[in-house]
């Protein structure tokens, strides 16, 4: 019985990488479109959470 050798096609990694970049761009675009005030509050929330976590570890 002969096993088939499954190899990725040449250029497949580039296509997958480009697809991931497109998805990331769409996510960033959706966040920016949500509005600057929402974006600022989100950053403040993340920074506050990180600060709380670091303070708890010390």
Secondary structure, DSSP 8 states (H G I E B T S, - for coil): ---------TTHHHHHHHHHHHHHHHHHHHHHHT-HHHHHHHHHHHHHHHHHHHHHH-
